Amino acid sequence: MRKTISLVFGLLFVLFAALQYNDPDPEVWIPIYGLAALACFMTWSGLARWWFLAGMAVLFAVAAMYQWPPQFEGFLFNEMGMRSLNIELAREAGGLAICSLVMIVLAFLTRSLPITRR
């Protein structure tokens, strides 16, 4: 289960990063989604520890709260353009929240693994 979830979300985060090339600030969002993908692939390969993933979850959650718009106007999934800054901020906060939730799930799944000596 851990390997499947980490591989699927790792590939999704790579896709998310690739879709940021035409964003107004790709230099911010490509590394964010790239780090999330890297953490997923580290989990898939058995290199990530639960505390690392939990720390990533906290960082993503704090960033999502910081990014939350002053006034929530929705996400408007039926439109590709940015109608207002609040909608763009909500979308960005939502992406960070997704990253945080995935890291929480992976930390939980990794925590339940037996500890092995290397």
Buried (B, 14 or more C-beta within 10 A) or exposed (E): EBEEBBBEBBEBBBEBBEEBEEBEEEEEBBEBBBBBBBBBBBBBEBEBBBEBBBBBBBBBBEBBEEBBBEEEBEEBEEEEEBEEEBBBBBBBBBBBBBBBBBBBBBBBBBEEEEEEEE
